[in-house]
Amino acid sequence: MVLALAAVCCIAPSLGAQGGVTTEGAPFLLIPVGARALGMGQAVVAEQNGAESVWWNPAGLARADQREVAVHHYETFAGKGNAVSFLYPSSKLGVLAASIYILDYGDIGTADRGGGAGGSLLPRNLVYAATYSTTVGAHVNAGITFKLVQFRVDCSGDCTSVPAAGSNAATTAVDIGGQYDMSPVVPITFGVVVRHLGPRLQVNDREQADPLPTRLEVGVAYRASSIDQYVKDAELRLTGDLIDRLQFSSPSPRLGASLTYQKRYHFRTGYVVDRANASGASLGVGLTAGGLNLDLARMFENTSGVGQAPVYVSLRYLF
């Protein structure tokens, strides 16, 4: 039972297409959140994707001018992920956001000491996040997210025969990011972010504490306005990111593209390159109706050869 639980926690990193199995703590933080980002190959560090930017680059929230509620859901062979964010822009304070993210690995049945049916283990990862973002002049965005990261193994019923029951771990982390928009000189935005920077994570009664999966990411977004000459009311955005550990010795590239028609229909595609493990393409679509935005995306690579490729759904309401 303990080995099965450990396996669930270790396979999560490969879902983020970032380095495969690792000894880092809280590897689930590398799993992407949000259908817009996934559809664009996760190359969104220079993008402004509303409340979804909480999970990628908090600087992307800086110029939001409407309140927003966002709900994200995905299912993988590892578990089911759900995230909720509330975004509140203030003319005096900047932009504030509060978020919660839960990755549920599913129930794991246990046996009692006599070999009969016991209880159920409930392994979960949780993130509570608070974000602040603001503008600096006409071209610069800056943001920071403070996160409380938890790993919990709760129990329903009799789990006295399983030492892992009741295990938990918690630590804090921050994401710090910035963006620079070169408009109107050229339609290009640069972005940089450091994600998951914080103390090591240590599970109760375990001697070893593991470092968080801290990542440095830099990227660029290009607005190809000339497409309007060929397709009226269309907007094309091309993005490219490089992501690696803080040493940035061998960064992995990500590429993305987003085509918007009449500010209502969205088509996205991208490609993630990971030299260590998994590479693959992604596709996404979106529909905007007033303040309501629905986005769907899917990865087209069979992660670790187990199960179907994950599907992502995001629902955002701006008011």
C-alpha positions, 0 to 999 in steps of 0.5 A: 500500500505504501509503495502504491501511494509513493508511485502515485506521487512520483509519476506526477512530474512527467505530466508537466513534460518537465524532466520525468521522475524526480526526487523533488518534493511536491512534483505535482506543481509541474502539472499544468493548470488551465486549458488555455495554457495547455492548448498553447504548449504551455508557452504562456509566460509572456501572455495575459490569460486572465486568472489562469496567469495565477498558475503561470506568471502572476505578472499576466494579471496586472492589466486585468480590468474586470472581476473574474471567477475561473474554474479549471478541471483535468483528469489524468491517470494520476488523478483529478485536478481542480482549481478555482480562482477569484480575481479582483482588480482595484484602481488603487491597489492593483490586481488581487487574486485568491486561489485553491488547487486540489489534486485528488489521487482517488481512494485507496482501499485498505485491509484491517489487521485481520485481513478483512475490509478496512478503510480508505486512504485519501491522498491529496495535494493542495495549494492555497494561493494569494496573488498580487500584480501591478503595472509599472508605467505603460510597459511593465507588469509585475506580480507575485504569488504566495502559496501554501503547499500541502500533501495529505493522506487522510483516512476514512474508516479503519486505517490502523494497519497502514503507517502512511495514514495520517501522513502530511507535509506542508511548506510555502512557496512563491512565484515572482514574475515580470513582463515587458510590452514593447508596443507600439514600437514592435508588437512583442512582449517579453516575460520571465518568472521564477516558480515554486521557490521556497523551503524544502518539503518534509513529510511527517516522520521522514528524515529526508526533506526534498527541494521544491521543483523550482523553475526559471522560465523566459518567453516571448509573445508576438502579435501578428497583426498583419493577418487581418489583411487576409482574414478580417477580424482575426488575431494571431499570437505566436509564443515561445518559452524556455524553461529549466531549473535555476541553473538554466544549463539545459532549458527545454523549449515550448512553442504555442500559437493562438488564432482568435476570430471575431474575439469570440472563437479561439483555436490554439496549438502548441508543442512541448519539447523535453529532452529528458522524457516526454515531448508532444503536441497539444490542441485547444479551442475556446468560445467567448460569449459575453463575459463567459469563456469556455476553453478545452484542450488536450495533450497528444502524448501518452505520458509514461505509456499509461492511460489516455492523454489528459483533457483540460476544461476551463470556465471563466466568467468576467463581470 
